[in-house]
């Protein structure tokens, strides 16, 4: 098991330490030994799903819709203030990262930017 981090500049796996620095022999990049842990923590924050106000969402949370949302193929819309219970987070390539069931509408996908944590 490899303990050395990959180079943040060129992603080379051939890194080594010299004092308090990590060094990449392929691109000559040098960085602090503490940067790797900070970068991983920052990446975790960026990959988490957040609502419109920046709160982290998780499976099973309840959210409230903050904007009227038109439904494709229907003349109705989901109104502001509609509470959605028991959401599931998914990886949608079209930006829809929440799947849920809304009473009166059924199963649908939502974008996290249009909801707030309840």
N, CA, C and O atoms as a GROMACS GRO file, in nm:
protein
  472
    1UNK      N    1   0.084  -0.118   0.000
    1UNK     CA    2   0.000   0.000   0.000
    1UNK      C    3   0.088   0.125   0.000
    1UNK      O    4   0.181   0.135   0.080
    2UNK      N    5   0.060   0.217  -0.088
    2UNK     CA    6   0.140   0.336  -0.106
    2UNK      C    7   0.092   0.446  -0.011
    2UNK      O    8  -0.027   0.476  -0.005
    3UNK      N    9   0.185   0.506   0.062
    3UNK     CA   10   0.151   0.615   0.154
    3UNK      C   11   0.179   0.752   0.094
    3UNK      O   12   0.129   0.853   0.143
    4UNK      N   13   0.259   0.756  -0.011
    4UNK     CA   14   0.294   0.882  -0.072
    4UNK      C   15   0.179   0.933  -0.159
    4UNK      O   16   0.117   0.856  -0.231
    5UNK      N   17   0.151   1.064  -0.151
    5UNK     CA   18   0.043   1.118  -0.236
    5UNK      C   19   0.092   1.136  -0.379
    5UNK      O   20   0.212   1.149  -0.404
    6UNK      N   21   0.000   1.135  -0.472
    6UNK     CA   22   0.033   1.166  -0.610
    6UNK      C   23   0.061   1.316  -0.623
    6UNK      O   24   0.011   1.396  -0.544
    7UNK      N   25   0.138   1.351  -0.721
    7UNK     CA   26   0.171   1.492  -0.743
    7UNK      C   27   0.044   1.569  -0.780
    7UNK      O   28  -0.029   1.528  -0.871
    8UNK      N   29   0.015   1.681  -0.711
    8UNK     CA   30  -0.106   1.757  -0.745
    8UNK      C   31  -0.098   1.829  -0.880
    8UNK      O   32  -0.200   1.870  -0.934
    9UNK      N   33   0.023   1.843  -0.933
    9UNK     CA   34   0.039   1.914  -1.060
    9UNK      C   35   0.026   1.820  -1.180
    9UNK      O   36  -0.046   1.850  -1.275
   10UNK      N   37   0.097   1.704  -1.176
   10UNK     CA   38   0.099   1.616  -1.292
   10UNK      C   39   0.040   1.477  -1.262
   10UNK      O   40   0.035   1.392  -1.352
   11UNK      N   41  -0.004   1.453  -1.140
   11UNK     CA   42  -0.062   1.325  -1.095
   11UNK      C   43   0.036   1.208  -1.104
   11UNK      O   44  -0.007   1.093  -1.113
   12UNK      N   45   0.164   1.236  -1.101
   12UNK     CA   46   0.263   1.130  -1.102
   12UNK      C   47   0.262   1.057  -0.968
   12UNK      O   48   0.245   1.120  -0.864
   13UNK      N   49   0.279   0.927  -0.971
   13UNK     CA   50   0.281   0.849  -0.848
   13UNK      C   51   0.422   0.834  -0.793
   13UNK      O   52   0.441   0.772  -0.688
   14UNK      N   53   0.523   0.888  -0.861
   14UNK     CA   54   0.663   0.874  -0.821
   14UNK      C   55   0.707   0.996  -0.739
   14UNK      O   56   0.791   1.074  -0.784
   15UNK      N   57   0.651   1.013  -0.619
   15UNK     CA   58   0.686   1.126  -0.534
   15UNK      C   59   0.768   1.077  -0.416
   15UNK      O   60   0.765   0.959  -0.380
   16UNK      N   61   0.843   1.169  -0.356
   16UNK     CA   62   0.923   1.136  -0.238
   16UNK      C   63   0.932   1.258  -0.148
   16UNK      O   64   0.898   1.369  -0.189
   17UNK      N   65   0.978   1.237  -0.024
   17UNK     CA   66   0.988   1.346   0.071
   17UNK      C   67   1.132   1.394   0.084
   17UNK      O   68   1.226   1.318   0.063
   18UNK      N   69   1.145   1.520   0.118
   18UNK     CA   70   1.275   1.580   0.150
   18UNK      C   71   1.249   1.682   0.260
   18UNK      O   72   1.211   1.796   0.233
   19UNK      N   73   1.270   1.642   0.383
   19UNK     CA   74   1.239   1.730   0.496
   19UNK      C   75   1.089   1.743   0.510
   19UNK      O   76   1.019   1.643   0.528
   20UNK      N   77   1.039   1.864   0.502
   20UNK     CA   78   0.895   1.890   0.514
   20UNK      C   79   0.828   1.908   0.378
   20UNK      O   80   0.716   1.957   0.371
   21UNK      N   81   0.895   1.868   0.272
   21UNK     CA   82   0.839   1.886   0.138
   21UNK      C   83   0.820   1.752   0.069
   21UNK      O   84   0.897   1.658   0.089
   22UNK      N   85   0.716   1.746  -0.014
   22UNK     CA   86   0.698   1.636  -0.110
   22UNK      C   87   0.757   1.686  -0.240
   22UNK      O   88   0.742   1.803  -0.274
   23UNK      N   89   0.823   1.598  -0.314
   23UNK     CA   90   0.886   1.638  -0.440
   23UNK      C   91   0.846   1.539  -0.548
   23UNK      O   92   0.843   1.418  -0.526
   24UNK      N   93   0.815   1.593  -0.666
   24UNK     CA   94   0.784   1.512  -0.783
   24UNK      C   95   0.903   1.518  -0.879
   24UNK      O   96   0.934   1.626  -0.929
   25UNK      N   97   0.969   1.405  -0.905
   25UNK     CA   98   1.085   1.408  -0.994
   25UNK      C   99   1.049   1.428  -1.142
   25UNK      O  100   1.135   1.465  -1.222
   26UNK      N  101   0.924   1.406  -1.178
   26UNK     CA  102   0.885   1.418  -1.319
   26UNK      C  103   0.860   1.563  -1.362
   26UNK      O  104   0.898   1.602  -1.472
   27UNK      N  105   0.796   1.642  -1.274
   27UNK     CA  106   0.767   1.781  -1.312
   27UNK      C  107   0.838   1.883  -1.222
   27UNK      O  108   0.822   2.004  -1.241
   28UNK      N  109   0.916   1.834  -1.124
   28UNK     CA  110   0.993   1.918  -1.032
   28UNK      C  111   0.903   2.002  -0.941
   28UNK      O  112   0.946   2.106  -0.891
   29UNK      N  113   0.780   1.959  -0.920
   29UNK     CA  114   0.690   2.030  -0.831
   29UNK      C  115   0.726   1.997  -0.686
   29UNK      O  116   0.757   1.882  -0.655
   30UNK      N  117   0.721   2.098  -0.599
   30UNK     CA  118   0.744   2.079  -0.456
   30UNK      C  119   0.626   2.137  -0.381
   30UNK      O  120   0.576   2.244  -0.416
   31UNK      N  121   0.580   2.067  -0.278
   31UNK     CA  122   0.469   2.115  -0.197
   31UNK      C  123   0.484   2.068  -0.055
   31UNK      O  124   0.557   1.972  -0.027
   32UNK      N  125   0.416   2.134   0.036
   32UNK     CA  126   0.424   2.104   0.178
   32UNK      C  127   0.364   1.967   0.207
   32UNK      O  128   0.272   1.924   0.139
   33UNK      N  129   0.418   1.899   0.308
   33UNK     CA  130   0.366   1.767   0.345
   33UNK      C  131   0.223   1.777   0.396
   33UNK      O  132   0.150   1.678   0.392
   34UNK      N  133   0.182   1.893   0.445
   34UNK     CA  134   0.048   1.910   0.501
   34UNK      C  135  -0.056   1.945   0.395
   34UNK      O  136  -0.175   1.937   0.422
   35UNK      N  137  -0.013   1.982   0.277
   35UNK     CA  138  -0.105   2.020   0.170
   35UNK      C  139  -0.190   1.903   0.126
   35UNK      O  140  -0.306   1.923   0.092
   36UNK      N  141  -0.140   1.781   0.126
   36UNK     CA  142  -0.214   1.664   0.081
   36UNK      C  143  -0.340   1.642   0.163
   36UNK      O  144  -0.446   1.618   0.106
   37UNK      N  145  -0.330   1.650   0.295
   37UNK     CA  146  -0.446   1.631   0.382
   37UNK      C  147  -0.546   1.744   0.363
   37UNK      O  148  -0.667   1.721   0.363
   38UNK      N  149  -0.496   1.867   0.348
   38UNK     CA  150  -0.585   1.982   0.327
   38UNK      C  151  -0.657   1.970   0.193
   38UNK      O  152  -0.775   2.003   0.183
   39UNK      N  153  -0.587   1.925   0.090
   39UNK     CA  154  -0.648   1.910  -0.043
   39UNK      C  155  -0.755   1.803  -0.041
   39UNK      O  156  -0.860   1.820  -0.103
   40UNK      N  157  -0.731   1.692   0.030
   40UNK     CA  158  -0.832   1.587   0.039
   40UNK      C  159  -0.955   1.636   0.113
   40UNK      O  160  -1.068   1.605   0.073
   41UNK      N  161  -0.936   1.714   0.219
   41UNK     CA  162  -1.050   1.769   0.293
   41UNK      C  163  -1.128   1.866   0.206
   41UNK      O  164  -1.251   1.867   0.209
   42UNK      N  165  -1.058   1.948   0.129
   42UNK     CA  166  -1.124   2.043   0.039
   42UNK      C  167  -1.200   1.970  -0.071
   42UNK      O  168  -1.310   2.011  -0.108
   43UNK      N  169  -1.143   1.861  -0.124
   43UNK     CA  170  -1.210   1.783  -0.227
   43UNK      C  171  -1.338   1.719  -0.173
   43UNK      O  172  -1.439   1.713  -0.243
   44UNK      N  173  -1.334   1.672  -0.048
   44UNK     CA  174  -1.452   1.614   0.015
   44UNK      C  175  -1.563   1.718   0.026
   44UNK      O  176  -1.680   1.687   0.004
   45UNK      N  177  -1.526   1.840   0.060
   45UNK     CA  178  -1.626   1.947   0.071
   45UNK      C  179  -1.686   1.978  -0.066
   45UNK      O  180  -1.807   1.999  -0.076
   46UNK      N  181  -1.604   1.980  -0.170
   46UNK     CA  182  -1.653   2.014  -0.303
   46UNK      C  183  -1.740   1.905  -0.362
   46UNK      O  184  -1.830   1.934  -0.440
   47UNK      N  185  -1.714   1.779  -0.328
   47UNK     CA  186  -1.791   1.671  -0.387
   47UNK      C  187  -1.922   1.645  -0.314
   47UNK      O  188  -2.008   1.573  -0.365
   48UNK      N  189  -1.939   1.702  -0.195
   48UNK     CA  190  -2.064   1.681  -0.124
   48UNK      C  191  -2.174   1.764  -0.189
   48UNK      O  192  -2.149   1.870  -0.246
   49UNK      N  193  -2.297   1.715  -0.178
   49UNK     CA  194  -2.412   1.784  -0.237
   49UNK      C  195  -2.460   1.888  -0.137
   49UNK      O  196  -2.484   1.857  -0.020
   50UNK      N  197  -2.475   2.011  -0.182
   50UNK     CA  198  -2.516   2.121  -0.096
   50UNK      C  199  -2.644   2.184  -0.150
   50UNK      O  200  -2.669   2.185  -0.270
   51UNK      N  201  -2.725   2.238  -0.057
   51UNK     CA  202  -2.849   2.304  -0.097
   51UNK      C  203  -2.819   2.448  -0.141
   51UNK      O  204  -2.703   2.487  -0.152
   52UNK      N  205  -2.923   2.526  -0.165
   52UNK     CA  206  -2.907   2.662  -0.214
   52UNK      C  207  -2.836   2.753  -0.115
   52UNK      O  208  -2.778   2.854  -0.154
   53UNK      N  209  -2.840   2.718   0.013
   53UNK     CA  210  -2.777   2.799   0.117
   53UNK      C  211  -2.643   2.744   0.162
   53UNK      O  212  -2.584   2.798   0.256
   54UNK      N  213  -2.594   2.639   0.099
   54UNK     CA  214  -2.464   2.584   0.131
   54UNK      C  215  -2.464   2.475   0.236
   54UNK      O  216  -2.357   2.429   0.276
   55UNK      N  217  -2.581   2.432   0.282
   55UNK     CA  218  -2.588   2.324   0.380
   55UNK      C  219  -2.566   2.190   0.310
   55UNK      O  220  -2.616   2.168   0.200
   56UNK      N  221  -2.491   2.101   0.375
   56UNK     CA  222  -2.463   1.970   0.318
   56UNK      C  223  -2.587   1.882   0.330
   56UNK      O  224  -2.648   1.874   0.437
   57UNK      N  225  -2.625   1.817   0.220
   57UNK     CA  226  -2.741   1.728   0.218
   57UNK      C  227  -2.695   1.583   0.227
   57UNK      O  228  -2.585   1.548   0.183
   58UNK      N  229  -2.782   1.499   0.284
   58UNK     CA  230  -2.752   1.356   0.296
   58UNK      C  231  -2.877   1.277   0.260
   58UNK      O  232  -2.988   1.332   0.259
   59UNK      N  233  -2.859   1.148   0.232
   59UNK     CA  234  -2.973   1.061   0.205
   59UNK      C  235  -3.068   1.062   0.324
   59UNK      O  236  -3.024   1.054   0.439
   60UNK      N  237  -3.199   1.071   0.296
   60UNK     CA  238  -3.299   1.067   0.401
   60UNK      C  239  -3.338   1.203   0.455
   60UNK      O  240  -3.431   1.212   0.535
   61UNK      N  241  -3.269   1.310   0.414
   61UNK     CA  242  -3.303   1.445   0.461
   61UNK      C  243  -3.437   1.490   0.403
   61UNK      O  244  -3.487   1.434   0.306
   62UNK      N  245  -3.494   1.591   0.466
   62UNK     CA  246  -3.612   1.659   0.413
   62UNK      C  247  -3.569   1.795   0.362
   62UNK      O  248  -3.486   1.862   0.424
   63UNK      N  249  -3.625   1.836   0.250
   63UNK     CA  250  -3.592   1.965   0.191
   63UNK      C  251  -3.719   2.039   0.154
   63UNK      O  252  -3.827   1.979   0.144
   64UNK      N  253  -3.706   2.169   0.134
   64UNK     CA  254  -3.817   2.254   0.092
   64UNK      C  255  -3.780   2.321  -0.040
   64UNK      O  256  -3.668   2.371  -0.055
   65UNK      N  257  -3.871   2.323  -0.134
   65UNK     CA  258  -3.848   2.385  -0.264
   65UNK      C  259  -3.850   2.536  -0.247
   65UNK      O  260  -3.939   2.589  -0.180
   66UNK      N  261  -3.752   2.608  -0.306
   66UNK     CA  262  -3.742   2.753  -0.288
   66UNK      C  263  -3.782   2.832  -0.413
   66UNK      O  264  -3.776   2.954  -0.413
   67UNK      N  265  -3.824   2.762  -0.518
   67UNK     CA  266  -3.862   2.828  -0.642
   67UNK      C  267  -3.968   2.743  -0.711
   67UNK      O  268  -3.963   2.620  -0.705
   68UNK      N  269  -4.065   2.808  -0.776
   68UNK     CA  270  -4.162   2.732  -0.854
   68UNK      C  271  -4.088   2.656  -0.964
   68UNK      O  272  -4.009   2.714  -1.039
   69UNK      N  273  -4.112   2.526  -0.972
   69UNK     CA  274  -4.043   2.442  -1.069
   69UNK      C  275  -4.143   2.387  -1.169
   69UNK      O  276  -4.233   2.311  -1.133
   70UNK      N  277  -4.126   2.425  -1.296
   70UNK     CA  278  -4.212   2.372  -1.400
   70UNK      C  279  -4.174   2.228  -1.427
   70UNK      O  280  -4.056   2.193  -1.427
   71UNK      N  281  -4.274   2.145  -1.451
   71UNK     CA  282  -4.250   2.004  -1.478
   71UNK      C  283  -4.263   1.982  -1.628
   71UNK      O  284  -4.365   2.017  -1.688
   72UNK      N  285  -4.160   1.924  -1.687
   72UNK     CA  286  -4.159   1.898  -1.830
   72UNK      C  287  -4.274   1.806  -1.867
   72UNK      O  288  -4.293   1.702  -1.805
   73UNK      N  289  -4.351   1.844  -1.967
   73UNK     CA  290  -4.460   1.760  -2.016
   73UNK      C  291  -4.587   1.774  -1.936
   73UNK      O  292  -4.681   1.696  -1.957
   74UNK      N  293  -4.594   1.871  -1.846
   74UNK     CA  294  -4.713   1.890  -1.763
   74UNK      C  295  -4.744   2.039  -1.755
   74UNK      O  296  -4.656   2.123  -1.770
   75UNK      N  297  -4.871   2.070  -1.731
   75UNK     CA  298  -4.910   2.210  -1.718
   75UNK      C  299  -4.902   2.257  -1.573
   75UNK      O  300  -4.924   2.375  -1.546
   76UNK      N  301  -4.870   2.168  -1.481
   76UNK     CA  302  -4.859   2.205  -1.340
   76UNK      C  303  -4.714   2.229  -1.301
   76UNK      O  304  -4.622   2.197  -1.377
   77UNK      N  305  -4.694   2.285  -1.183
   77UNK     CA  306  -4.558   2.307  -1.134
   77UNK      C  307  -4.553   2.279  -0.984
   77UNK      O  308  -4.654   2.282  -0.914
   78UNK      N  309  -4.433   2.251  -0.937
   78UNK     CA  310  -4.410   2.232  -0.794
   78UNK      C  311  -4.394   2.372  -0.736
   78UNK      O  312  -4.308   2.448  -0.779
   79UNK      N  313  -4.477   2.406  -0.638
   79UNK     CA  314  -4.481   2.541  -0.584
   79UNK      C  315  -4.374   2.564  -0.477
   79UNK      O  316  -4.324   2.469  -0.416
   80UNK      N  317  -4.340   2.690  -0.456
   80UNK     CA  318  -4.247   2.729  -0.350
   80UNK      C  319  -4.303   2.681  -0.216
   80UNK      O  320  -4.423   2.692  -0.191
   81UNK      N  321  -4.216   2.629  -0.131
   81UNK     CA  322  -4.257   2.586   0.001
   81UNK      C  323  -4.300   2.440   0.008
   81UNK      O  324  -4.331   2.391   0.117
   82UNK      N  325  -4.302   2.370  -0.104
   82UNK     CA  326  -4.337   2.228  -0.104
   82UNK      C  327  -4.228   2.152  -0.030
   82UNK      O  328  -4.110   2.162  -0.063
   83UNK      N  329  -4.269   2.075   0.071
   83UNK     CA  330  -4.172   1.998   0.149
   83UNK      C  331  -4.158   1.859   0.087
   83UNK      O  332  -4.256   1.792   0.056
   84UNK      N  333  -4.034   1.817   0.071
   84UNK     CA  334  -4.002   1.688   0.013
   84UNK      C  335  -3.927   1.608   0.120
   84UNK      O  336  -3.824   1.652   0.170
   85UNK      N  337  -3.981   1.491   0.153
   85UNK     CA  338  -3.920   1.409   0.258
   85UNK      C  339  -3.842   1.294   0.198
   85UNK      O  340  -3.869   1.249   0.086
   86UNK      N  341  -3.744   1.247   0.273
   86UNK     CA  342  -3.669   1.126   0.240
   86UNK      C  343  -3.606   1.130   0.101
   86UNK      O  344  -3.635   1.046   0.016
   87UNK      N  345  -3.520   1.229   0.079
   87UNK     CA  346  -3.452   1.241  -0.050
   87UNK      C  347  -3.340   1.138  -0.062
   87UNK      O  348  -3.291   1.087   0.039
   88UNK      N  349  -3.301   1.108  -0.185
   88UNK     CA  350  -3.185   1.023  -0.213
   88UNK      C  351  -3.092   1.100  -0.303
   88UNK      O  352  -3.135   1.160  -0.402
   89UNK      N  353  -2.964   1.101  -0.271
   89UNK     CA  354  -2.865   1.170  -0.353
   89UNK      C  355  -2.814   1.076  -0.461
   89UNK      O  356  -2.780   0.960  -0.433
   90UNK      N  357  -2.809   1.126  -0.583
   90UNK     CA  358  -2.762   1.048  -0.697
   90UNK      C  359  -2.662   1.132  -0.775
   90UNK      O  360  -2.654   1.253  -0.757
   91UNK      N  361  -2.586   1.067  -0.861
   91UNK     CA  362  -2.493   1.139  -0.948
   91UNK      C  363  -2.557   1.155  -1.084
   91UNK      O  364  -2.552   1.063  -1.166
   92UNK      N  365  -2.617   1.269  -1.108
   92UNK     CA  366  -2.680   1.295  -1.236
   92UNK      C  367  -2.590   1.380  -1.323
   92UNK      O  368  -2.540   1.483  -1.278
   93UNK      N  369  -2.570   1.339  -1.446
   93UNK     CA  370  -2.483   1.416  -1.535
   93UNK      C  371  -2.552   1.541  -1.588
   93UNK      O  372  -2.487   1.627  -1.648
   94UNK      N  373  -2.682   1.552  -1.567
   94UNK     CA  374  -2.756   1.670  -1.615
   94UNK      C  375  -2.781   1.771  -1.504
   94UNK      O  376  -2.859   1.864  -1.522
   95UNK      N  377  -2.716   1.755  -1.387
   95UNK     CA  378  -2.733   1.849  -1.277
   95UNK      C  379  -2.839   1.809  -1.176
   95UNK      O  380  -2.845   1.868  -1.068
   96UNK      N  381  -2.922   1.711  -1.209
   96UNK     CA  382  -3.025   1.665  -1.117
   96UNK      C  383  -2.960   1.564  -1.022
   96UNK      O  384  -2.940   1.448  -1.058
   97UNK      N  385  -2.928   1.609  -0.900
   97UNK     CA  386  -2.856   1.522  -0.809
   97UNK      C  387  -2.940   1.476  -0.690
   97UNK      O  388  -2.886   1.418  -0.595
   98UNK      N  389  -3.071   1.500  -0.694
   98UNK     CA  390  -3.162   1.453  -0.589
   98UNK      C  391  -3.276   1.377  -0.656
   98UNK      O  392  -3.335   1.426  -0.753
   99UNK      N  393  -3.307   1.259  -0.605
   99UNK     CA  394  -3.424   1.186  -0.652
   99UNK      C  395  -3.518   1.172  -0.533
   99UNK      O  396  -3.474   1.149  -0.420
  100UNK      N  397  -3.649   1.187  -0.559
  100UNK     CA  398  -3.746   1.188  -0.450
  100UNK      C  399  -3.886   1.160  -0.504
  100UNK      O  400  -3.907   1.148  -0.624
  101UNK      N  401  -3.980   1.150  -0.411
  101UNK     CA  402  -4.121   1.142  -0.446
  101UNK      C  403  -4.190   1.262  -0.386
  101UNK      O  404  -4.178   1.290  -0.267
  102UNK      N  405  -4.263   1.334  -0.470
  102UNK     CA  406  -4.336   1.452  -0.424
  102UNK      C  407  -4.484   1.418  -0.429
  102UNK      O  408  -4.536   1.374  -0.532
  103UNK      N  409  -4.552   1.440  -0.317
  103UNK     CA  410  -4.694   1.408  -0.307
  103UNK      C  411  -4.772   1.487  -0.412
  103UNK      O  412  -4.759   1.609  -0.422
  104UNK      N  413  -4.852   1.418  -0.489
  104UNK     CA  414  -4.930   1.479  -0.595
  104UNK      C  415  -4.861   1.481  -0.730
  104UNK      O  416  -4.925   1.506  -0.832
  105UNK      N  417  -4.728   1.453  -0.732
  105UNK     CA  418  -4.653   1.454  -0.856
  105UNK      C  419  -4.586   1.321  -0.885
  105UNK      O  420  -4.569   1.284  -1.001
  106UNK      N  421  -4.547   1.248  -0.781
  106UNK     CA  422  -4.479   1.120  -0.799
  106UNK      C  423  -4.329   1.134  -0.794
  106UNK      O  424  -4.275   1.232  -0.743
  107UNK      N  425  -4.261   1.035  -0.849
  107UNK     CA  426  -4.115   1.031  -0.847
  107UNK      C  427  -4.058   1.132  -0.946
  107UNK      O  428  -4.106   1.144  -1.059
  108UNK      N  429  -3.954   1.202  -0.904
  108UNK     CA  430  -3.887   1.297  -0.993
  108UNK      C  431  -3.748   1.329  -0.942
  108UNK      O  432  -3.713   1.296  -0.828
  109UNK      N  433  -3.671   1.392  -1.026
  109UNK     CA  434  -3.536   1.435  -0.992
  109UNK      C  435  -3.535   1.586  -0.977
  109UNK      O  436  -3.604   1.658  -1.050
  110UNK      N  437  -3.455   1.634  -0.881
  110UNK     CA  438  -3.443   1.778  -0.856
  110UNK      C  439  -3.297   1.818  -0.857
  110UNK      O  440  -3.208   1.735  -0.839
  111UNK      N  441  -3.274   1.946  -0.879
  111UNK     CA  442  -3.140   2.002  -0.865
  111UNK      C  443  -3.128   2.059  -0.725
  111UNK      O  444  -3.221   2.123  -0.676
  112UNK      N  445  -3.014   2.038  -0.661
  112UNK     CA  446  -2.997   2.082  -0.522
  112UNK      C  447  -2.997   2.235  -0.510
  112UNK      O  448  -3.020   2.287  -0.401
  113UNK      N  449  -2.973   2.306  -0.618
  113UNK     CA  450  -2.972   2.452  -0.612
  113UNK      C  451  -3.111   2.512  -0.594
  113UNK      O  452  -3.123   2.631  -0.568
  114UNK      N  453  -3.218   2.431  -0.609
  114UNK     CA  454  -3.354   2.481  -0.596
  114UNK      C  455  -3.422   2.434  -0.469
  114UNK      O  456  -3.544   2.446  -0.456
  115UNK      N  457  -3.345   2.381  -0.374
  115UNK     CA  458  -3.404   2.335  -0.248
  115UNK      C  459  -3.320   2.388  -0.131
  115UNK      O  460  -3.204   2.426  -0.148
  116UNK      N  461  -3.382   2.390  -0.013
  116UNK     CA  462  -3.310   2.420   0.110
  116UNK      C  463  -3.342   2.311   0.211
  116UNK      O  464  -3.452   2.255   0.211
  117UNK      N  465  -3.246   2.284   0.296
  117UNK     CA  466  -3.262   2.180   0.396
  117UNK      C  467  -3.370   2.223   0.495
  117UNK      O  468  -3.371   2.336   0.543
  118UNK      N  469  -3.463   2.129   0.524
  118UNK     CA  470  -3.574   2.162   0.614
  118UNK      C  471  -3.537   2.132   0.758
  118UNK      O  472  -3.618   2.153   0.848
   0.00000   0.00000   0.00000
